[in-house]
Amino acid sequence: MDQVVDGESLNGLVRSLRRAVTGTNRDAVYESLRTLIGARLDYRLCYEYAWRFSGNINKLREGEPVRPWTAQREDEWVPVQVLTCWPAKNKYRKIGRDIRFRALAGTPCPMELETFWTKGATSYVSTLLGFSRFEGPYRMQSQSDIVGLRMLVRIDALLSRGQPVFKEVKCPPSLVNWNRELVLKLRFRHGMRCPRGWHHPCHRCAIGYKECPAATHKETFEVGHCTACRSENAIYDPEMASGVCRECTIKKRMSNATVPGFTA
């Protein structure tokens, strides 16, 4: 760890990966790792490559190299998981959410993808992901309820210039079942109880999904002084890293006419 990769250490990495993942093609593994030559091997880089390989093991076994994403050569359905869902306005000043995803497999793995969905778009997609359509045990209460859920997105090769872009979403029965069994049952207390014994909805909870699988944001909120609103007991979301409290950050995001990343 924390060493510059040369030819000798590269061959060692190839041997180690092939021992860990049986049946992989040596040339494919070597070509996949060759881009590391001259790079300093740290935790972040190891994590990125390990995730990319784990999401594309079949390619390595079939003799196809798995390299970092540079361009989308053909349309591709990719499994993703929702990481964040933050209030925002798009460039047309429509109110909705900036939604960030992790590509779990495929060519873009493990990149983060971003898009903007209005409330109507999120409501439509929710009917595909396992939420109840009307009344029912899995009725969506907030757009943030999609955090943690998985789906397939179709990466569009023609639109993907510099970043993977998608316009289509679907969710096969296997992912609907995953969403309900591992997230929604706990989030909506359908036959399950809150791990902490609380009764408020999960989208109003301060606990992040680093600590609770039902949470709708990553980091647990913190309390402190906000230099913007002057509150001494302001709520901070550490992941937003904006320097001001969560409420002030959201107000600023909602006042902007631009959206980071791309829209779909």
Residue pairs with C-beta under 8 A, 6 or more apart in sequence:
1 41
1 42
1 43
1 46
2 40
2 41
2 42
3 9
3 40
3 41
4 38
4 39
4 40
4 41
5 13
5 36
5 37
5 38
5 39
5 40
5 41
6 37
7 37
9 41
10 30
10 33
10 34
10 36
10 37
13 33
13 36
14 26
14 29
14 30
14 33
17 24
17 29
17 33
17 53
18 24
18 26
18 29
21 53
21 57
21 60
23 61
24 57
24 60
24 61
25 60
25 61
25 62
25 63
27 63
27 65
28 59
28 60
28 62
28 63
28 64
28 65
28 66
29 60
31 65
31 67
32 53
32 60
32 65
32 66
32 67
33 49
35 67
35 68
36 45
36 49
39 45
48 110
51 109
51 110
52 66
52 68
52 109
52 110
53 60
53 66
55 103
55 104
55 105
55 106
55 109
55 110
56 66
56 105
56 106
56 109
59 65
59 66
60 66
69 107
69 108
69 111
69 164
71 160
72 107
72 108
72 155
72 156
72 157
72 160
72 164
73 107
73 157
74 157
75 154
75 155
75 156
75 157
76 106
76 107
76 154
76 155
76 157
77 106
77 152
77 153
77 154
77 155
77 170
78 103
78 104
78 105
78 106
78 107
78 108
78 109
78 152
78 153
78 154
78 155
78 164
78 166
79 103
79 104
79 105
79 106
79 150
79 151
79 152
79 175
80 101
80 102
80 103
80 104
80 113
80 150
80 151
80 152
80 153
81 101
81 102
81 104
81 148
81 149
81 150
82 99
82 100
82 101
82 146
82 147
82 148
82 149
82 150
83 100
83 101
83 102
83 112
83 147
83 218
84 98
84 99
84 100
84 147
84 217
84 218
84 239
85 97
85 98
85 99
85 100
85 143
85 144
85 146
85 147
85 216
86 97
86 98
86 99
86 240
86 250
86 253
87 95
87 96
87 97
87 98
87 250
87 253
87 254
88 95
88 96
88 97
88 98
88 116
88 253
88 254
88 256
88 259
89 95
89 96
89 253
89 254
89 255
89 256
89 257
89 259
90 96
90 116
90 259
90 263
91 257
91 258
91 259
91 263
93 257
94 118
95 118
95 119
95 254
96 116
96 117
96 118
96 119
96 121
96 122
96 143
97 116
97 117
97 119
97 122
97 143
97 144
98 114
98 115
98 116
98 253
98 259
98 260
98 261
99 114
99 115
99 116
99 117
99 122
99 146
100 112
100 113
100 114
101 112
101 113
101 114
101 115
101 153
102 110
102 111
102 112
102 113
103 109
103 110
103 111
103 112
103 113
103 164
104 110
104 150
106 155
107 155
107 164
108 155
108 164
111 163
111 164
113 153
113 163
113 164
113 166
114 260
114 261
114 262
115 166
115 261
115 262
115 263
115 264
116 259
116 263
116 264
117 125
117 143
117 264
119 143
122 140
122 143
122 146
123 140
125 146
125 151
125 169
126 140
126 145
126 146
127 133
128 151
128 169
128 170
128 171
128 176
129 146
129 149
129 151
129 171
129 175
129 176
129 179
130 138
130 149
130 171
130 176
130 177
130 179
130 180
130 184
131 138
131 139
131 140
131 145
131 184
132 138
132 139
132 140
137 188
137 190
138 180
138 184
138 188
138 190
139 188
140 146
141 201
141 203
142 201
142 203
142 216
144 203
144 216
144 217
145 187
145 202
145 203
145 216
147 209
147 215
147 216
147 217
148 183
148 209
148 213
148 214
148 215
148 216
149 179
149 183
149 184
150 171
150 175
150 178
150 179
151 169
151 170
151 171
151 175
152 169
152 170
152 171
152 172
152 175
153 166
153 168
153 169
154 166
154 167
154 168
154 169
154 170
155 164
155 165
155 166
156 165
156 166
156 167
156 168
159 165
159 167
163 261
163 262
165 262
165 264
166 264
167 264
171 179
182 213
183 213
183 214
184 190
185 191
185 192
186 192
186 194
186 195
186 213
186 214
187 202
187 214
187 216
194 214
195 212
195 214
196 207
196 212
198 205
202 214
202 215
202 216
203 216
205 212
205 215
205 216
206 220
206 221
206 235
207 215
207 220
208 215
208 217
208 218
208 219
208 220
208 221
208 239
209 215
209 216
209 217
209 218
210 218
210 219
210 220
211 220
217 237
217 239
218 239
219 237
219 238
219 239
220 238
221 235
221 236
221 237
221 238
221 246
222 235
222 236
222 238
223 233
223 234
223 235
223 236
224 234
224 236
224 245
225 231
225 232
225 234
226 234
226 236
226 244
226 245
226 248
227 243
227 244
228 244
228 245
228 248
229 244
229 245
229 247
229 248
231 245
234 244
234 245
234 246
234 247
234 248
235 245
235 246
235 247
236 245
236 246
237 246
237 249
240 246
240 249
242 248
242 249
242 252
244 252
